[in-house]
């Protein structure tokens, strides 16, 4: 019984709950916030740059594609 309690405690302390939430461009208000996260290589950073040009979340305010029509529907859908 003590071993089961110990294993449960260890699992609770080492399980990272951020896996459930995930990180996406919706997690940030500006491209520079996403860029900082990306540059720090935090958990989930690679998924922020889909076209692999080292500029994550280009459709967010401050991003290179912010004014382009390709981003209009994304921003409308995501409330950005």
N, C-alpha and C positions, 0 to 999 in steps of 0.2 A: 504494500500500500504506500509506503514511503517513497519507493522508487517511482511509482506512478505520479505521485504528487510532485516529485522533483522534476520529472520529465515534463509535466504540464507547465510548471513554473519556467523552466528553461525555454520551452517553445513560446510561451507568452512574451518573454523578455527579448527573444531574438527574432520574432516575426515582425517584419516591416509592413505596416498597414498602408503605405503609400502605393503598394502594388495594386490595391483595389481601386484607388482613385485614378491613377494614371496621370500623365502630364501631356497636355496638348496646348495648342496655341490659345485655346479658350482660357487657359490658366493664367494668362498674362494680359495686361492692359496695353502695353506698347511693345514694339519690336525690340527696343533697347533692353527691356526687362527680359524678354525671351533670349536675346543675345547673351546677356550676362549669365543666365542659367546654362545656356548652350556652351559658352566658353569655359564655365566651371566644370563642365562634364558631369552635371548632377544626374541622378537616376532618371532615365527616360530621355536624355538630351538628344540622342540620335534621331528619334521620331519627330523632332521639331523641324528638321530640314529635309523635306521630302525630295527636293530636286538636287540635293547634295552640292549646293553652291556656297556653303558655309554662312548663309544668311537665313536663320530660322524665322518662321512666321512673318514673311514678307508682306502679308496682307494687313498686319496690325499697323496702327498709327506709327509713322516713322519708318516703315519698311519701304524698300525700293519699288514695290508693286502696289502700294496703298491706293493710289489714284487710278489704277487700271481696272477695266471692267471685269477682269477675271476675279477680282477680289470683292466686287460689289455684292454678289449673292452670298459669298461666305460671310461677310461682315453683317449683312442683313439677318442671315440665319443665326449667327452667333451673338448678335447684339453688340457688336464692336464698332 
